[in-house]
């Protein structure tokens, strides 16, 4: 399972794929994969604010 973060309200949920509509804010939002926040997770961090070493 992947942990998904709503780009609008910050709601997180675990699912294989992100939903079409956020269960919390009921908006058509984009979801960000926030499963891994370590720079060496699969080579790159999923959060653009975390700087990994290339």
C-alpha positions as CSV (number, residue, x, y, z in Angstrom):
1,X,0.0,0.0,0.0
2,X,1.0,3.6,-0.7
3,X,0.4,6.5,1.6
4,X,-1.2,9.4,-0.3
5,X,-1.4,13.0,0.7
6,X,-4.1,15.4,-0.5
7,X,-2.5,18.5,-2.1
8,X,-5.4,20.7,-1.0
9,X,-6.2,19.8,2.6
10,X,-3.3,17.5,3.7
11,X,-5.5,14.5,4.4
12,X,-3.6,11.2,4.2
13,X,-4.8,7.7,3.4
14,X,-3.3,4.4,2.5
15,X,-4.4,2.8,-0.8
16,X,-2.9,1.2,-3.9
17,X,-4.0,4.1,-6.0
18,X,-5.2,7.6,-5.1
19,X,-8.9,8.3,-5.1
20,X,-10.6,10.6,-7.7
21,X,-12.0,12.7,-4.9
22,X,-10.6,13.5,-1.5
23,X,-12.6,11.7,1.2
24,X,-11.9,14.7,3.6
25,X,-12.4,17.9,1.6
26,X,-14.6,16.3,-1.1
27,X,-12.6,18.1,-3.8
28,X,-11.0,16.8,-7.0
29,X,-7.5,17.1,-5.8
30,X,-4.1,15.7,-6.8
31,X,-2.5,13.3,-4.4
32,X,1.2,13.0,-3.6
33,X,2.9,9.8,-2.7
34,X,4.3,10.4,0.7
35,X,5.2,6.8,1.5
36,X,8.9,7.5,1.9
37,X,10.6,10.6,3.4
38,X,14.2,9.4,3.5
39,X,16.6,10.6,0.8
40,X,17.8,7.1,0.0
41,X,14.3,5.5,-0.4
42,X,14.3,4.0,-3.9
43,X,17.0,6.5,-4.8
44,X,14.9,9.7,-4.6
45,X,12.7,11.3,-2.0
46,X,9.0,11.7,-2.9
47,X,8.7,15.2,-1.3
48,X,10.3,17.9,-3.5
49,X,11.2,19.9,-0.3
50,X,13.5,17.1,0.8
51,X,16.8,17.4,-1.0
52,X,18.5,14.1,-1.8
53,X,22.1,13.6,-2.7
54,X,22.5,12.8,-6.4
